[in-house]
Amino acid sequence: MFRKIDSLIIFAFLFFGTAMQAQNIQIKEDPVLADMMQQFIDLNKSKTSVEGYRIQILATTDRQRLESVKQGFQYRYPNVAVDWIQTPPYYKLRAGAFATKLEALRLLHILKRDYSNAYLAIDKNIKPYELIGSIY
């Protein structure tokens, strides 16, 4: 019994002693590589929007119809962000904000039950914070 405890204590000291020594790691990188990484970080921080997908539910010239469909959508799907854009002469109602086509297709499949004419639309002006809130 004491042998097991003694060997366990010795093992613990060896393990934790080694773990303590492993914390003093230093990484040496080429200055050219470090400069390239900093340029990459700065470029990405400067971008205010990304390209992704939204689901277009409606395109109409009637603003009242757009507002009516938007209210109905928000009632049925309260957790899905929905907004409209105007591309004269049309008002377009779009839902969600997705980085990949696969993510958008999942929601499209669900929405097709109530909005049979819905389809995927590429959006080059999605704010990064909109992608974070996507639940589907």
C-alpha positions in Angstrom: 0.0 0.0 0.0 2.8 2.4 1.0 4.7 1.5 -2.2 1.8 2.7 -4.4 1.5 6.0 -2.5 5.3 6.5 -2.6 5.4 5.9 -6.3 2.4 8.1 -6.9 4.1 11.0 -5.0 7.3 10.5 -6.9 5.4 10.5 -10.2 3.5 13.7 -9.2 6.8 15.5 -8.4 8.4 14.5 -11.6 5.3 15.4 -13.7 4.8 18.8 -12.1 8.5 19.6 -12.0 8.7 19.0 -15.7 5.5 21.0 -16.3 7.0 24.0 -14.4 10.1 23.9 -16.6 8.1 23.8 -19.8 6.6 27.2 -19.1 9.8 29.1 -20.0 9.5 28.7 -23.8 10.8 31.4 -26.1 9.9 31.7 -29.7 12.4 33.1 -32.2 10.9 34.2 -35.4 12.4 35.8 -38.5 11.9 39.6 -38.5 10.6 39.4 -42.1 8.0 36.9 -41.0 7.0 39.1 -38.0 6.6 42.1 -40.3 4.4 40.1 -42.8 2.2 39.0 -39.9 1.8 42.5 -38.6 0.9 43.7 -42.1 -1.7 40.9 -42.3 -3.2 41.9 -38.9 -3.3 45.6 -39.8 -5.0 44.8 -43.2 -7.7 42.7 -41.5 -8.3 45.3 -38.8 -8.9 47.9 -41.5 -11.7 45.9 -43.2 -15.1 47.1 -42.1 -17.1 44.5 -44.0 -16.8 41.0 -45.3 -18.4 39.0 -48.1 -21.0 36.4 -47.2 -24.5 35.2 -47.7 -28.0 36.4 -46.8 -31.4 34.9 -47.7 -33.5 37.1 -49.8 -37.1 36.7 -48.9 -38.8 39.4 -51.0 -38.1 41.9 -53.7 -40.9 44.4 -54.3 -41.6 48.0 -55.3 -44.2 48.4 -52.6 -42.8 49.6 -49.4 -46.0 48.8 -47.4 -45.8 45.2 -48.6 -42.2 45.0 -47.5 -43.0 46.2 -44.0 -45.9 43.8 -43.7 -43.8 40.8 -44.7 -41.0 42.0 -42.4 -43.3 42.1 -39.4 -44.7 38.6 -40.3 -41.1 37.3 -40.6 -40.1 38.8 -37.2 -43.1 37.2 -35.6 -42.4 33.8 -37.0 -38.6 33.9 -36.6 -37.7 36.3 -33.7 -34.1 35.0 -33.4 -33.2 35.6 -37.1 -32.0 39.1 -38.0 -33.9 40.6 -40.9 -33.4 43.9 -42.7 -34.1 45.5 -46.0 -32.1 47.4 -48.6 -33.2 49.6 -51.5 -31.9 49.0 -55.0 -34.1 51.3 -57.0 -36.8 50.6 -57.8 -36.9 47.5 -55.6 -36.9 47.0 -51.8 -35.2 43.8 -50.9 -35.9 42.0 -47.6 -33.0 39.8 -46.5 -32.5 37.6 -43.5 -29.4 36.3 -41.6 -25.7 36.9 -42.2 -23.5 33.9 -43.0 -19.9 33.5 -43.7 -20.4 30.2 -45.7 -22.9 29.0 -48.2 -23.5 25.9 -46.1 -24.6 27.9 -43.1 -27.0 29.9 -45.2 -28.5 26.8 -46.9 -29.5 25.4 -43.5 -31.6 28.5 -42.8 -32.9 28.6 -46.3 -34.2 25.1 -46.0 -36.2 26.1 -42.9 -37.5 29.3 -44.5 -38.7 27.6 -47.7 -41.7 26.3 -45.7 -43.1 29.8 -45.3 -41.4 31.7 -48.0 -41.2 29.4 -51.1 -39.6 32.1 -53.3 -36.7 32.7 -50.9 -33.2 32.3 -52.3 -29.5 32.8 -51.4 -28.0 36.2 -52.1 -24.3 37.1 -52.0 -23.7 40.2 -49.9 -20.3 41.9 -50.0 -21.2 44.4 -47.3 -21.7 42.2 -44.1 -20.4 43.7 -40.9 -18.3 41.2 -39.0 -20.4 41.6 -35.8 -23.5 40.5 -37.7 -21.9 37.1 -38.4 -21.3 36.5 -34.7 -25.0 36.7 -33.9 -26.1 34.1 -36.4 -27.8 31.2 -34.7 -28.5 28.9 -37.6 
